[in-house]
Amino acid sequence: MPKIKPFKGLRPPTEWVERVESRPYDVLDSNEARTEAAGNDMSLYHIIRPEINFEPDTDEHDPRVYDSGAEMLKKFQENGWLVEDAQENYYLYAQTMNGKTQYGWVVCASVQDYMQGVIKKHELTRKDKEEDRMKHVRRCRAHVEPVFLAFKPRPVLQALREKYAAMPSVYDFIAPIDGFRHQFWVVNDAADQAVITAEFDKMDSLYIADGHHRSAAAALVGHEMAQQTPNASGQEEFNYYMAVCFPSDELTILDYNRVVKDLNGMTPAQFLEALSQNFTVTAKGGTPYKPAHVHEFSLYLEGEWYSLLAKDGTFDAQDPIGQLDVDISSRLILRDLLGITDLRSDKRIDFVGGLRGLGELQRRVDSGEMKMALALFPVSMQQIMNIADTGNIMPPKATWFEPKLRSGLVIHKF
């Protein structure tokens, strides 16, 4: 039974939202953030990527950088670029990509729910990335960017969101770069808030879709502050962190593909022969070929596309991890044939989100940068929830959600 609450959001005035809002901190590097924020003092990158406030090549983990993020958050409020709502609200956030719209409830989720596994994860987190976000949260005393959660659909919530979707939104804009539409409503009606709270209370779990490090960092800082606060009631704002919660059946998960620098000493013919032991290999010509279903992969090698169909017996259909295409390809291709055992650190492999398309895989191979590319069929949300429910962890680099949440539409202070 997830515990959620409304909160006094810190938000940009409507006329300035497009100058403030940004992409999430972790989908671009410092140089890209510097470029996107150029000439815009109101860009949220000054808060979430505060190394851009210093000379290029400044270490993003320098203590001065975290201090600058907090100073910028204060400056934005002093200048009226961010204004705190007068009352506690829930919010409704809609994203439209390629004609499909998904609606998420912006809430404060419970730190205890994360610590006790009511909010379920499917990925491992890295301590260095956790610590980076923890330092940012501690210094800002705010959750500047939300976590992306999913829940099993609730008809009552769907009906309520349709009510708000029919009303004028406070924000409505097309984001630069990706061209997706973003809309935002304030839910300040007490009766509607009570319905939202009650519906979440009826759920068994929430699932982290994207933002595992943000979720871990927010929860760990909240837990830390609760332990340091004498006579804490449990209702303090640090006991909660900001999340956008979407019904699982509306989410879009794209393929997350691989490109590899070499064939581990094999010739292309030897590599294809080795693949044939576990896969039915079919040449598809020079036109990009996309996997049509689970357990089929697309290989691009030497200007040719191939279908790789996993043979019977190469995976355990009863194993929630072993049946995943990301696991099959990691075991039978990357590990056994190419000698790549650590997807997080091996420099011979890189990953390409499905939004870039198969053309990006072909480009990187044709350029000579990479030797081969492997396209996977997307993981389903049901598979992710099954893995989280059984306490398992997805293999690395398995999911790519689109569209990404825009940052800066609302902030939670504590």
Secondary structure, 3 states (H helix, E strand, C coil): CCCEECECCEECCHHHHHHHCECCHHHCCHHHHHHHHCCCCCCCHHHHCHHHHCCCCCCCCCHHHHHHHHHHHHHHHHCCCCEECCCCEEEEEEEEECCEEEEEEEEEEEHHHHHCCCEECCCCCCHHHHHHHHHHHHHHCEECCCEEEEECCCHHHHHHHHHHHCCCCCEEEECCCCCCEEEEEEECCHHHHHHHHHHHHCCCCEEEEECHHHHHHHHHHHHHHHHHCCCCCCCCHHHEEEEEEEEHHHCEEECEEEEECCCCCCCHHHHHHHHCCCEEEEEEECCCCCCCCCCEEEEEECCEEEEEEECCCCCCCCCCCCCCHHHHHHHHHHHCCCCCCCCCCCCCEEEEEHHHCHHHHHHHHHCCCCCEEEECCCCCHHHHHHHHHCCCCCCCCCCEEECCCCECCCEEEC
